[in-house]
Structures are given as structure tokens and as C-alpha cells.
Amino acid sequence: MKILEHTESHIVKLDDGSTWRIFPGDIDRTLMWLPTTELKLFEINDEVASHALINSDDGTFVRARPQHEQWPAEEVKDSLKQG
């Protein structure tokens, strides 16, 4: 999938019409994304995220949730403290 819109660092809209909220601790990995960046979406079993977006070019990934879903506050705090 290609990036359709990525005007905010924590939100990405893909060309399939889906919109994803990027995990706060992973935003730095999105800074080099371009409209030509090919992403793959995978469902994951993570305490803070339901999905991962994987950059096909370099293999880096970010944790994500559908845009309408909020982050679980305590789990995010714990994850950011550990990271």
C-alpha cells in the first residue's frame, strides 16, 4: 500500500482508504516516509497496538491502531518508560 496522506506525524492515510494512528514512541521512524514508500499492514498481538505498518524498503515498522481507536493510556505510559 502507498501513503495517500501523512500531513500529521501521528496519522497516516493509505491508498486503500484506511487511516492509522501511529504509536507515539514510533513516530520518529515515519519521518523519512515519502508518498512512494510502500507499506504492508499486519495484525499483531501487542499490548498497545493492534497492527504494524512495515516499510517494504528498509523493513522498519511502526505500531498502529485504526484512527478512531484511542491508545490505552497506562499501557502507553509503561511502554514509553521501558523504551
C-alpha positions as CSV (number, residue, x, y, z in Angstrom):
1,M,0.0,0.0,0.0
2,K,1.1,3.5,-0.7
3,I,0.7,6.6,1.6
4,L,-2.1,8.8,0.4
5,E,-1.8,11.4,3.2
6,H,0.7,11.9,6.0
7,T,0.3,15.6,7.0
8,E,0.4,14.9,10.7
9,S,3.3,12.8,12.1
10,H,1.0,10.6,14.1
11,I,-1.7,9.9,11.5
12,V,-1.2,8.2,8.1
13,K,-3.9,7.5,5.4
14,L,-3.2,4.7,3.0
15,D,-4.3,4.4,-0.6
16,D,-6.8,1.7,0.4
17,G,-8.7,4.4,2.3
18,S,-7.7,3.2,5.8
19,T,-6.4,5.8,8.3
20,W,-4.0,4.8,11.1
21,R,-2.8,6.3,14.3
22,I,1.0,5.8,14.8
23,F,2.3,4.8,18.3
24,P,3.9,7.9,19.9
25,G,7.2,6.0,20.6
26,D,7.5,5.0,16.9
27,I,6.8,8.4,15.2
28,D,10.5,9.0,14.5
29,R,10.5,6.0,12.2
30,T,7.9,7.7,10.0
31,L,9.8,11.0,9.4
32,M,11.5,9.6,6.2
33,W,8.3,8.2,4.7
34,L,7.5,9.5,1.2
35,P,4.4,9.1,-0.9
36,T,6.3,6.4,-2.8
37,T,7.0,4.4,0.4
38,E,5.4,1.0,0.1
39,L,3.9,-0.2,3.4
40,K,2.5,-3.5,4.4
41,L,-0.2,-3.8,7.1
42,F,-0.1,-6.7,9.6
43,E,-2.3,-7.5,12.5
44,I,-0.2,-8.0,15.7
45,N,-0.6,-9.1,19.3
46,D,0.8,-6.2,21.2
47,E,-0.4,-4.6,24.4
48,V,-0.7,-1.2,22.9
49,A,-1.2,-1.7,19.2
50,S,-3.5,-3.9,17.1
51,H,-1.4,-3.6,13.9
52,A,2.0,-2.8,12.5
53,L,2.9,-0.9,9.3
54,I,6.1,-2.3,7.8
55,N,8.2,-0.2,5.4
56,S,8.9,-2.6,2.5
57,D,12.0,-0.6,1.5
58,D,14.0,-0.9,4.8
59,G,12.0,-3.3,7.0
60,T,11.4,-0.8,9.7
61,F,7.9,-0.9,11.3
62,V,5.7,1.2,13.5
63,R,2.9,0.1,15.7
64,A,-0.5,1.4,14.8
65,R,-4.2,1.5,15.6
66,P,-7.2,2.5,13.5
67,Q,-7.6,6.2,13.7
68,H,-10.9,6.0,15.5
69,E,-9.3,3.9,18.4
70,Q,-7.7,5.7,21.3
71,W,-4.4,4.5,22.8
72,P,-4.7,2.6,26.2
73,A,-3.1,5.3,28.4
74,E,-1.5,3.2,31.1
75,E,0.0,0.7,28.6
76,V,1.4,3.5,26.5
77,K,3.0,5.2,29.6
78,D,4.6,1.9,30.6
79,S,5.8,1.2,27.1
80,L,7.4,4.6,26.7
81,K,9.1,4.3,30.1
82,Q,10.7,1.0,29.0
83,G,11.6,2.2,25.5
